[in-house]
Amino acid sequence: MGTRLLDSALPLLVLSWLIGCSADATPRDEGSLLTRSVTPTGFPKGTAADRAPADNALTEERAQLGKRLFYDPQLSRTNEISCSSCHRPEFAFSDPNPVSVGVDGRTGARNAPSIVNAAWGRTFFWDGRADTLEEQAGQPLENPLEMDFSLAEAVARVAAEPSYDQAFQRAYGEAPSEATLQKALASFVRSVVSGNSPYDRHLRGDDGDFGEQRKRGEAVFLGEKAECFHCHPGGVLSNEGFFNNGTFMAGGDTGREQVTGRVGDIGKFKVPGLRNIAASAPYMHDGSLPTLEAVIEQYEAGGRGDVTTDPLIRPFTLTADERADLLAFLQSFTDPTLLEDPRFAPELQP
């Protein structure tokens, strides 16, 4: 599943992580999925563990069980599709295809978004139809265009394996169930945290690999010409809202409107976070833009021209230098210690 760090490189990875962490961070155990000591700069207070609900406290056993389930194609009807099929770690846990391919080659209408830093999310899916990660976790399994398998059937399949039963007993003190299967998957997703990009270090006062071009790009991003900051405020890089950003065209996927039923929500989709955005192409809810350059061009054009486009999306013009600076700034969000982290290697545990 993509390029992974060699064992000989692991000490360098750990050293890099320790240097980049905030001052109050403490070393994590090698192989541990938990990142309690890491909260990306600018995010709401509290670690990923703090964000977990009381009935699904984040523990190592639960995260490791969730990881095993995340990579297990047994959760699909055909035994061929896993959660990781559409959320690939080398692409920042997103899908490099415009829209994801499910069982029997079926395709939907939306691109699979990254799950990185989802622990701090307020709603989930492009249309925000899930309020918790636990609620989100089961929906791809039961979606006929994705894994096409009921939760009950998935539970029965994994419960037939003694090693799974033992893992559920260790994690939850009971046999596998629909609730604990979703809780375990949610626990793994909460463990996927990114906070060591050049941008993160810049926010912590370390500009060693940020550079003057990226600083100029940050000024464009936060300035009144491009106005990226309205939806992607500095630090967290998403306001968690729903906006029609100019991608929607009449007759297309109506997004948030399908959840709320409000005409004013036509064409609105959740504002994605931008951590590791250079690694998670293609872009927009439908995967219709293949590069970051194409994204910048669409915003410069003021969207695609539909009358429902948000008033904030209006044409502007960047110079060639400003465009290059902005692109360099967007690339500073890439956290190589996440993309190459051996803890996220797709190993099914016995």
N, C-alpha and C positions, 0 to 999 in steps of 0.2 A: 504494500500500500504506500508507494512513493518512497523517496529517499529518506533514510533514517541515519542518525548519528551512529558511528561505530563506537564500540565499547571504549576504545582508546580516547574518544573525544568527550566522554561523559564528564571527566573532571573539569575540563574547560567550560562545559555547559553549566555545571554547578557553580564554578567560580564566577562566571559571567552573571548568573542569576543573583548570587550573593552581593556582588558589586552594585548591581542595578536596583536592589530592593530598597525600600524606605528604611530610615534609620532604626525604626522599632521592629523591623522584621527579624525573625529568628530562622535558623536553617531548618529545612524540612528533611525528613528521612528520605534517603535514596529509594526511589520506587513508589513513594507515597503519592496518592492522587490529591490529597488534601492541601489546600493553599490558604490555610487560615490566616497566615501572616501577611498575605498579599492582598491589598485592595488597590486597584489602579487609581492613580492620582486624579482627583477631580470627581470621582464617583461618590454616590451617597455613602455616608458613614456605615461601617460594618463590613465584615468579611463575608465571603461566600457562605461560610457556615452560619453566620449571623442572619443571613437572608432566608435560611431554610425554615419551614413551618415547624411548629412545636411537635406535630405528630410524625415528622420525618427529619429528625435531627441529622445533620450531615456527619457521618462516621466513615472511617476507612473501609469497613466491611461493606457498607451500603454503596459507596462509590465504586469499589472494585466489582461488586456484583453487577451494578449498573453498567460498568464498562464491558463486562462479559456479555451482557444482554445486548448492548449497543452494537457489538460486532457480530452477533449471532444471527445468521440467516434463517434459523429455525423459527424466528418470529414472523416470517412471511409464509403465506399459503404454499408457495412452491419451494420453500427451503433455499431460495436463491437471493433474496433481497434482505439486507440488514439496514439498520438505521445509518450505519456508516457508508452505505452505498450512495447516499445523498448528502452526507455530512462527512467529508473526507478530511482527515487531519492535515494533510499536506496542502490543502486549499483553505486553511483556517476553518475547518469543519463546515465548509459549504460545498456546493456542487459545481464543477466546471462546465456542466451542460446548461444550456439556456433554461430548459425545464427538465425535471428529473424523470428518470425511467423506472417504472415500477414492475410488478409481476407481469409476465406475458408480454413485455415490451410496451405496456400502457404508459401514456404520458399525460400529465396534467397541464395546467396553464401557467403555473408559477415556478419561479426559480427557488431552490432550497436555500434559505438564508443561513448565515453562520450562526452557530450556537455559542460562540465565544462570549464570555461575560454575561451570559443569560441569567446568571444568579441575581443580577440587579435589574432585570426586566420587570415591567409592570403588567404587560400583556404579551401574548405570544401568537405567532403566525403573522403573515403580512396583513391580515384583516383584524387581528387582535381578538379572535374568537375564544381564546383560552386565557383564563385569568391567573393560572398557576402552571408551573412546569409539570406538576403531577397530572393536571388535566390535559396538558399538551401531549404528554408522553404516549398516551394510548391512541391518539387519533390517527397517526400515520399507519399503525397496525391495521386499523379497521377501515381505512380509506380504500375503496376498490381500485383506485388508480395507483396506489402505493404498495402496501404489503398485503392487503385483501385477506385479512385473517382476524377473526374475532379474538378479543382478549381472553375469553374462556378457552378457546382452542389453543392459544399461545401458552396459557398457563398449564393446560393439560400436557402439552408437548414437553415443556421444560421440567415439569414435575415428575415426568417419567425417568429423568436422569437423577440418580442418587446424589451426584456431586452438586447438582443445582439445589436439590432439597436441603442438603447440608449447608450450602452457602446462604440460602434464605433463612435457615434456622439461626445461623450465626449473626446475620444482619438484622433480622426482625423477630426472631424467637418464634417463628411459625412456618408452616409449609407455604409454598408459593400460592399467591392469590392474585386476583386482578389488581387489587389495591397495592400490594407490595411490589408487584412487577412494575407498575407505573412509578411508584416511589423510588425504586432502585434506579430506573432510568433517569429520573429527575435528579437523583443524587449525583450520578456521573456527570450530567450536564452542568451542575453547579460547580463541579471540580475543574471545569475547563475555563481557566482564568488567564487573561493576557494583560500584563502591565509592565513590560520591560522593553518596549520599542524605543528608538531614539526620541520619539515625541514624549513618551512617558518620562524618560530621563531628563529631557528638556524641562518638563514641568517641575521636576525635582531639583532643578538648578544645574544640571550637568549637560553642557552643550558640546561635549567633546566630539560627538559624531553627528551634531545637528547641522551646523554650518550656516553661512550667511544666506545662501540661496533659500534654504528652508525657512529661515527667519523672514525673508521677503515674502515667501509663499504664505506664511502664517498671517502676515499683514493683509494679503489679498483675501484670504479666507475669512478674516475677522473684519474686513473693511466694508464700506457701504456700496462698493461697486458690485462685487460678487455676492455679498450678503449670505454666505454659506452658514454663518453662525446662528441665524434665526432658527434653523432646524437642527444644526449640529453645533451646539455651544461648546466652547473650549473645555477640555478635560474629558467630560463624559462622552461628547461627540454624538449625542442623540437626545432630543427632548422627549422621546417616547410618544410623540403625538402621531396623528394621522393627517396626511396632507395629499392633495392632488398636485403632484410635482411636475405635471406637464407630459407625463408618459402616456396617460390614459387618452384613448380616442373613442369617439362614439361607436357603440357596438362591441366594445371590448370588456374585459373583466372589470366589474364595477367595485370590487374591493370591499371596503368597510361598509358600504351600503347593504351588502348581503347579510351583514350581522345586525345592523341597527334598523334597516328599513327606511332610513331617512334619505330623501332625495339629495340633501346637501352633502351626503357622504359619498356620492358617486365618484369613483375614480380615486378615492383616498386610500392610501396604504401607510403602514407603519414606517416611521423614519428609522432606518437601520443605523446601528452603531458603525463607526468607521475604523475601528481597530482592525489591522491586517487587511485593509480594503484592497491593496495592490495584489494580494494573494487570492482574492475571492471573486475574480471575474467569472462570468459576465454579470452585468449590473441591471438594476431595476427589478420590480416584482416579476416581470416576464422574461428576464434574462436577455432583453433585446439590445443592450448596448455592450459590445464586446470588450471595450477598453476604457480606462479612465479618461483618455483623451476624448473619446466619444461622449462620455458623461459631461465633461466640461463644455464640449461643443453644444450639447442639447440645452444645457442651462444658459449658455450665452445666447442661444436662439430664442430663449423664453419658452421652452417646451415645444410641443408638436402642433400647437395651434387650436386645441379644443377649447370651447368656451367655458368649460368647467374648471380649467386650470386655476390654481390658487393665485390671487392677485400679487403675492410676493414673487411669483415666478414671472419675471419680465426681462426682455432682452437687455443685454449689456455687452460691452466689447472690451476684451483684454488685449494688451499688446502681446507679441510673441514671447517676450521676456517674462511678462506676468503669467502667461499660461504655463511656461516652463517652470517658473518658481512655484506656482500652485501645485503642479504635478509633483514636484520634488517634495513639497510639504505633505501631500497625501501619501507619498511613499514612505515618509518617516513614521507612519503608524504601524509599520510592519515589525512584528516581534519574532525574530528568528528562533528564540528559545522556546516559543510555543510551537512553531511549525516543525521543528526538529526534535521535539521533546520525546525521548524514548519511553517515558511513562505512558504516552498515548499510543504506543505501538499496538496494532490490532492482534493481540495475542488472546486466544480463547483459553481460559484457565481450565485445568482438569477438574 
